[in-house]
């Protein structure tokens, strides 16, 4: 990922967009701090397709016992 200062990104916006389309996401900094990322619309859509890991984990059941059923068959011998 390339990094652009905000002033540079504003003055060379077309080039910034071309770089995002051809080389992937581009960081833009403001006052030396990371501010935003410019990425292609197709890359953004891929990120939006499924639920995020954060959403999955925050919606996971809590405090409920985990019910596992094990087979009552004896364990088979393993020969190496």
Helices and strands as residue ranges (DSSP letters): E 2-5, H 6-11, H 13-23, E 26-30, E 33-38, H 41-48, H 53-58
